[in-house]
Amino acid sequence: MSEKTARKVTYSLPGDLLSEMETAVREGAAPSYSAFVAQAVREQLHRQHEQRLKEAFAAAAKDPLFLEDVEETMRAFGESDRELDGTTEE
């Protein structure tokens, strides 16, 4: 999100967490407290997105219809793959 579209919000943080953030910003971890918080939120959202993908892949790996579709796709492209790696029989 660009600074032009940023909105001001208010949150409460534990004092010790705020002190650590202030130290991190002073040491150059981010140009401002807002930038530091935005980056932390982005990272957490990214982790949550990755976790949802991991769970979806785990569920798909147990889905017989999905696995059947994968096998069918692998068979359909098998000949093309062999042509690309030079292992086709003439």
N, CA, C and O of each residue as an XYZ file, in Angstrom:
360
protein
N       0.854     -1.168      0.000
C       0.000      0.000      0.000
C       0.896      1.225      0.000
O       1.884      1.283      0.732
N       0.553      2.185     -0.808
C       1.359      3.396     -0.864
C       0.976      4.336      0.274
O      -0.090      4.204      0.876
N       1.858      5.280      0.555
C       1.597      6.260      1.613
C       0.361      7.096      1.291
O      -0.324      7.547      2.209
N       0.063      7.313      0.015
C      -1.101      8.118     -0.367
C      -2.403      7.461      0.059
O      -3.382      8.155      0.334
N      -2.431      6.151      0.119
C      -3.659      5.448      0.475
C      -3.664      4.993      1.931
O      -4.586      4.295      2.352
N      -2.659      5.372      2.698
C      -2.574      4.964      4.100
C      -3.681      5.643      4.899
O      -4.062      6.782      4.630
N      -4.184      4.909      5.890
C      -5.198      5.464      6.781
C      -4.681      5.405      8.201
O      -3.981      4.465      8.578
N      -5.013      6.378      8.963
C      -4.586      6.432     10.353
C      -5.505      5.541     11.188
O      -6.729      5.624     11.087
N      -4.894      4.685     12.018
C      -5.638      3.796     12.907
C      -4.982      3.825     14.284
O      -3.841      4.264     14.426
N      -5.697      3.361     15.278
C      -5.166      3.332     16.636
C      -5.264      1.919     17.178
O      -6.325      1.297     17.122
N      -4.154      1.411     17.706
C      -4.107      0.097     18.337
C      -3.366      0.226     19.653
O      -2.569      1.144     19.844
N      -3.630     -0.686     20.542
C      -2.895     -0.744     21.808
C      -1.892     -1.884     21.730
O      -2.216     -2.984     21.281
N      -0.670     -1.608     22.173
C       0.382     -2.620     22.189
C       0.937     -2.731     23.598
O       0.974     -1.740     24.328
N       1.368     -3.923     23.989
C       2.027     -4.054     25.294
C       3.280     -3.177     25.328
O       3.975     -3.032     24.323
N       3.554     -2.605     26.479
C       4.681     -1.691     26.627
C       6.013     -2.283     26.209
O       6.812     -1.617     25.550
N       6.261     -3.535     26.588
C       7.547     -4.145     26.242
C       7.685     -4.322     24.734
O       8.778     -4.172     24.188
N       6.584     -4.640     24.061
C       6.614     -4.791     22.612
C       6.863     -3.445     21.939
O       7.623     -3.351     20.976
N       6.225     -2.429     22.448
C       6.421     -1.078     21.917
C       7.865     -0.631     22.099
O       8.443     -0.031     21.194
N       8.455     -0.915     23.259
C       9.859     -0.549     23.506
C      10.790     -1.260     22.534
O      11.730     -0.655     22.018
N      10.537     -2.532     22.283
C      11.374     -3.279     21.329
C      11.223     -2.721     19.924
O      12.198     -2.639     19.178
N      10.002     -2.335     19.560
C       9.780     -1.761     18.245
C      10.511     -0.423     18.124
O      11.145     -0.154     17.103
N      10.429      0.394     19.134
C      11.116      1.690     19.109
C      12.614      1.497     18.938
O      13.251      2.213     18.165
N      13.173      0.539     19.650
C      14.607      0.245     19.518
C      14.930     -0.212     18.103
O      15.911      0.234     17.508
N      14.104     -1.100     17.567
C      14.341     -1.622     16.214
C      14.296     -0.495     15.180
O      15.133     -0.452     14.278
N      13.347      0.400     15.301
C      13.240      1.514     14.353
C      14.437      2.449     14.504
O      15.002      2.904     13.509
N      14.824      2.735     15.744
C      16.011      3.577     15.973
C      17.260      2.968     15.344
O      18.137      3.684     14.860
N      17.329      1.623     15.358
C      18.493      0.922     14.798
C      18.393      0.729     13.281
O      19.272      0.119     12.671
N      17.321      1.251     12.678
C      17.217      1.221     11.219
C      16.394      0.093     10.628
O      16.428     -0.111      9.414
N      15.657     -0.643     11.442
C      14.861     -1.751     10.917
C      13.750     -1.268      9.984
O      13.282     -2.019      9.129
N      13.338     -0.034     10.149
C      12.295      0.569      9.305
C      12.437      2.088      9.412
O      12.998      2.591     10.386
N      11.936      2.810      8.425
C      12.073      4.267      8.467
C      11.146      4.944      9.484
O      11.368      6.096      9.856
N      10.113      4.228      9.930
C       9.168      4.819     10.888
C       8.447      3.705     11.633
O       8.512      2.537     11.250
N       7.757      4.092     12.708
C       6.957      3.110     13.437
C       5.859      2.554     12.545
O       5.586      1.353     12.558
N       5.230      3.431     11.771
C       4.160      2.984     10.874
C       4.685      1.979      9.855
O       4.035      0.971      9.580
N       5.859      2.253      9.297
C       6.448      1.330      8.324
C       6.787      0.005      8.984
O       6.607     -1.052      8.379
N       7.276      0.047     10.217
C       7.612     -1.171     10.946
C       6.354     -2.015     11.166
O       6.357     -3.222     10.924
N       5.283     -1.368     11.627
C       4.030     -2.085     11.879
C       3.462     -2.634     10.574
O       2.996     -3.773     10.536
N       3.495     -1.839      9.502
C       2.979     -2.304      8.216
C       3.728     -3.541      7.748
O       3.121     -4.493      7.258
N       5.057     -3.528      7.900
C       5.850     -4.686      7.484
C       5.516     -5.909      8.339
O       5.419     -7.018      7.813
N       5.342     -5.725      9.630
C       4.995     -6.838     10.517
C       3.636     -7.422     10.143
O       3.460     -8.641     10.143
N       2.687     -6.565      9.829
C       1.354     -7.030      9.440
C       1.436     -7.783      8.113
O       0.830     -8.844      7.962
N       2.194     -7.228      7.136
C       2.368     -7.922      5.853
C       2.964     -9.316      6.057
O       2.496    -10.291      5.469
N       3.992     -9.402      6.890
C       4.642    -10.694      7.138
C       3.677    -11.682      7.781
O       3.661    -12.855      7.408
N       2.877    -11.231      8.734
C       1.909    -12.115      9.380
C       0.837    -12.570      8.393
O       0.464    -13.743      8.380
N       0.346    -11.656      7.575
C      -0.643    -12.028      6.567
C      -0.060    -13.024      5.575
O      -0.743    -13.957      5.153
N       1.201    -12.828      5.201
C       1.873    -13.763      4.288
C       1.976    -15.152      4.930
O       1.710    -16.163      4.279
N       2.365    -15.196      6.211
C       2.449    -16.496      6.910
C       1.090    -17.179      6.953
O       0.999    -18.389      6.750
N       0.040    -16.420      7.212
C      -1.302    -17.007      7.250
C      -1.715    -17.523      5.876
O      -2.320    -18.589      5.766
N      -1.389    -16.767      4.829
C      -1.686    -17.209      3.463
C      -0.939    -18.511      3.158
O      -1.519    -19.453      2.618
N       0.334    -18.557      3.503
C       1.130    -19.764      3.276
C       0.559    -20.956      4.047
O       0.545    -22.073      3.530
N       0.090    -20.731      5.271
C      -0.504    -21.806      6.073
C      -1.786    -22.317      5.421
O      -2.027    -23.524      5.385
N      -2.610    -21.401      4.906
C      -3.842    -21.829      4.223
C      -3.513    -22.653      2.980
O      -4.174    -23.654      2.706
N      -2.494    -22.237      2.228
C      -2.077    -23.017      1.054
C      -1.587    -24.395      1.470
O      -1.930    -25.397      0.842
N      -0.789    -24.444      2.522
C      -0.274    -25.726      3.014
C      -1.427    -26.666      3.385
O      -1.405    -27.854      3.063
N      -2.426    -26.112      4.063
C      -3.589    -26.915      4.447
C      -4.377    -27.369      3.224
O      -4.863    -28.499      3.186
N      -4.506    -26.501      2.228
C      -5.224    -26.863      1.005
C      -4.488    -27.960      0.248
O      -5.114    -28.890     -0.260
N      -3.159    -27.859      0.170
C      -2.377    -28.896     -0.508
C      -2.477    -30.222      0.245
O      -2.565    -31.283     -0.375
N      -2.465    -30.166      1.569
C      -2.580    -31.388      2.368
C      -3.940    -32.039      2.132
O      -4.028    -33.261      2.018
N      -4.991    -31.243      2.059
C      -6.328    -31.780      1.800
C      -6.395    -32.370      0.391
O      -6.965    -33.443      0.195
N      -5.818    -31.676     -0.584
C      -5.831    -32.179     -1.958
C      -5.081    -33.496     -2.070
O      -5.467    -34.368     -2.848
N      -4.016    -33.644     -1.302
C      -3.220    -34.876     -1.348
C      -4.001    -36.077     -0.833
O      -3.605    -37.220     -1.062
N      -5.108    -35.827     -0.138
C      -5.946    -36.916      0.383
C      -7.235    -37.090     -0.426
O      -8.048    -37.965     -0.127
N      -7.413    -36.262     -1.439
C      -8.638    -36.280     -2.239
C      -8.466    -37.224     -3.428
O      -7.694    -36.924     -4.339
N      -9.173    -38.361     -3.439
C      -8.985    -39.331     -4.520
C      -9.291    -38.773     -5.911
O      -8.612    -39.127     -6.875
N     -10.297    -37.912     -6.031
C     -10.615    -37.343     -7.345
C      -9.506    -36.410     -7.829
O      -9.168    -36.407     -9.013
N      -8.944    -35.625     -6.922
C      -7.833    -34.742     -7.286
C      -6.630    -35.578     -7.708
O      -5.994    -35.287     -8.720
N      -6.318    -36.616     -6.934
C      -5.167    -37.459     -7.253
C      -5.364    -38.179     -8.587
O      -4.411    -38.347     -9.348
N      -6.588    -38.603     -8.871
C      -6.880    -39.240    -10.157
C      -6.661    -38.247    -11.299
O      -6.113    -38.606    -12.342
N      -7.088    -37.004    -11.101
C      -6.899    -35.964    -12.107
C      -5.412    -35.695    -12.341
O      -4.983    -35.511    -13.480
N      -4.638    -35.674    -11.273
C      -3.193    -35.461    -11.399
C      -2.562    -36.601    -12.204
O      -1.741    -36.362    -13.090
N      -2.946    -37.827    -11.894
C      -2.404    -38.979    -12.632
C      -2.771    -38.912    -14.112
O      -1.938    -39.184    -14.976
N      -4.008    -38.554    -14.396
C      -4.447    -38.434    -15.782
C      -3.649    -37.358    -16.514
O      -3.248    -37.548    -17.662
N      -3.425    -36.244    -15.855
C      -2.636    -35.157    -16.448
C      -1.195    -35.597    -16.680
O      -0.605    -35.291    -17.716
N      -0.636    -36.311    -15.719
C       0.745    -36.798    -15.867
C       0.849    -37.745    -17.065
O       1.808    -37.674    -17.834
N      -0.132    -38.625    -17.221
C      -0.110    -39.539    -18.377
C      -0.244    -38.753    -19.679
O       0.450    -39.037    -20.655
N      -1.132    -37.770    -19.689
C      -1.377    -36.995    -20.910
C      -0.137    -36.231    -21.360
O       0.100    -36.080    -22.558
N       0.645    -35.754    -20.414
C       1.838    -34.979    -20.766
C       3.115    -35.810    -20.743
O       4.196    -35.296    -21.030
N       2.997    -37.077    -20.408
C       4.181    -37.932    -20.321
C       4.985    -37.989    -21.598
O       6.211    -37.883    -21.568
N       4.312    -38.154    -22.715
C       5.019    -38.245    -23.996
C       5.743    -36.935    -24.304
O       6.888    -36.953    -24.756
N       5.095    -35.815    -24.067
C       5.733    -34.516    -24.296
C       6.957    -34.354    -23.415
O       7.992    -33.862    -23.864
N       6.839    -34.764    -22.169
C       7.983    -34.677    -21.260
C       9.141    -35.527    -21.747
O      10.296    -35.103    -21.690
N       8.835    -36.733    -22.230
C       9.910    -37.609    -22.724
C      10.566    -37.010    -23.967
O      11.776    -37.137    -24.156
N       9.765    -36.354    -24.815
C      10.339    -35.712    -26.001
C      11.299    -34.597    -25.593
O      12.354    -34.427    -26.203
N      10.932    -33.842    -24.563
C      11.778    -32.743    -24.138
C      13.087    -33.226    -23.540
O      14.129    -32.603    -23.746
N      13.048    -34.322    -22.806
C      14.305    -34.780    -22.181
C      15.044    -35.795    -23.038
O      16.070    -36.332    -22.620
N      14.517    -36.071    -24.268
C      15.241    -36.918    -25.207
C      15.141    -38.409    -24.930
O      15.987    -39.164    -25.409
N      14.147    -38.867    -24.180
C      14.047    -40.288    -23.863
C      12.949    -41.006    -24.621
O      12.553    -42.107    -24.237
N      12.444    -40.400    -25.702
C      11.382    -41.056    -26.471
C      11.990    -42.183    -27.295
O      13.142    -42.124    -27.725
N      11.182    -43.198    -27.496
C      11.632    -44.319    -28.324
C      11.164    -44.076    -29.737
O      10.000    -43.734    -29.948
N      12.021    -44.239    -30.692
C      11.699    -44.009    -32.116
C      11.298    -45.318    -32.739
O      10.985    -45.366    -33.929
